[in-house]
Amino acid sequence: MDNNMVKNFQDVQHFGEFGGVNPSISDSSTYTFLNAKTMYDTFEGNTEGCYLYSRHSSPSNLHLAEALATLEGTENANVYASGMGAISSVILQLCDAGDHIVSSRTIYGGTYALMKNFLKKFNINTSFVDTTCIDMVENEITTKTKMIYCEAVSNPLLEVSDIKALAQLAKKYNIPLVVDNTFSPLSISPAKLGAFAVIHSLTKFINGTSDCVAGVVCGTTDFCASLKDVNSGAGMLLGSTLDSLRASSILKNMRTLPIRIKKHSENALYIAQKLEADGIKVSYPGLKSHSGFNTYSKQMNSNYGYGGLITVNVETLENANNLMELMQAKKIGYLAVSLGFYKTLFSAPGTSTSSEIPVEEQITMGLSEGLIRISIGLDENIKKTYDLINTCMRELKLLTQKTVMV
Ligand SMILES: Cc1ncc(COP(=O)(O)O)c(C=O)c1O
């Protein structure tokens, strides 16, 4: 399955206007028509190959969308100006006022805040549960439930949802399963496991250069068309449109995704294994000690490993802050939110990307204030990186005498 998938996605071919190896960038917000009837038909969505206005679609956005649909094995895809633009469009397309969502309790803080705080305005309520437990998800489903939502690998706790089991449950109740696959592109293919729609924050691994914000929804042609509908499409009407210039640069970066994901995974596994051997509390789905190891292993595309993210728990916020500052000073990486960059990035989610989640709920879900999320970079010499991390930990006395001797 993997090789085929990579071949397809890297083989998506669009020549530039002058035969260039990259498609030409569509540098227009609006498009001309030779006759008025074609314009009307295009408005109605009936003319293949015609463009109307770039908030609806543009050649560059469609090129990127096609590559992303191929990546996820879906019929179609729509790109957005951010991951949150994609998430909010999907939710508002699938849910009406008074509807209900069952969501994983460990999700990106922005998505959590959207569901918990913002959607209240529309009386859309969310039950947050541990989606690794199928019974808990089923218990929350009511006649008003219009969506089951999870992250394939959750932010920041790296919990792994069993997509196939969730998809079967969703099917039983005729509810769409929407999966945010931002943490595990290529490594997990949610649509192939039965998800109705797959979302990515392209800002992360897929673009890979931390120079832009973008998102995508991959799904059926009907669903993607509904999001773009000029009368009722949340994507079209909320206006979170990706700029063509940026779509073009993301497409170019995406060409190297397979090789990057393999390296991120290889490096993350190395660091996780070393830290675990040192007696550090480390969480990585590729470690046998991780609660999601079996689930990840059975649903992964094995060529790509277990992803580039690990978490380390150093107990207190003070320890976490000291360690991150020292790691930055020693050029291991940057004290910054986000992930999927060539350089290692680290942050303490409790006070940053998950700070939208109230402290008592963070405690319930196991998000300790001393937790550091680390997006491992593409370091050529990962042993050297580990040695530097080890030096930082010794300097801060985070390795006990016992662990040092081991
Ligand atoms: C898992 C996940 N989904 C969605 C988002 C939101 O994406 P964006 O920042 O591109 O809007 C993030 C951002 O950190 C994320 O980590």
PDBQT file of the ligand as one rigid body, heavy atoms in Angstrom, charges set to zero:
ROOT
HETATM    1  C1  LIG A 501      -3.057  18.758  15.405  1.00  0.00    +0.000 C 
HETATM    2  C2  LIG A 501      -3.303  20.161  14.938  1.00  0.00    +0.000 A 
HETATM    3  N1  LIG A 501      -4.390  20.425  14.211  1.00  0.00    +0.000 NA
HETATM    4  C3  LIG A 501      -4.659  21.678  13.774  1.00  0.00    +0.000 A 
HETATM    5  C4  LIG A 501      -3.842  22.734  14.100  1.00  0.00    +0.000 A 
HETATM    6  C5  LIG A 501      -4.199  24.116  13.612  1.00  0.00    +0.000 C 
HETATM    7  O1  LIG A 501      -3.470  24.411  12.452  1.00  0.00    +0.000 OA
HETATM    8  P1  LIG A 501      -3.117  25.896  11.974  1.00  0.00    +0.000 P 
HETATM    9  O2  LIG A 501      -2.212  26.498  12.991  1.00  0.00    +0.000 OA
HETATM   10  O3  LIG A 501      -2.477  25.666  10.637  1.00  0.00    +0.000 OA
HETATM   11  O4  LIG A 501      -4.402  26.639  11.872  1.00  0.00    +0.000 OA
HETATM   12  C6  LIG A 501      -2.690  22.506  14.845  1.00  0.00    +0.000 A 
HETATM   13  C7  LIG A 501      -1.798  23.643  15.179  1.00  0.00    +0.000 C 
HETATM   14  O5  LIG A 501      -0.915  23.548  15.975  1.00  0.00    +0.000 OA
HETATM   15  C8  LIG A 501      -2.417  21.180  15.290  1.00  0.00    +0.000 A 
HETATM   16  O6  LIG A 501      -1.325  20.905  16.020  1.00  0.00    +0.000 OA
ENDROOT
TORSDOF 0
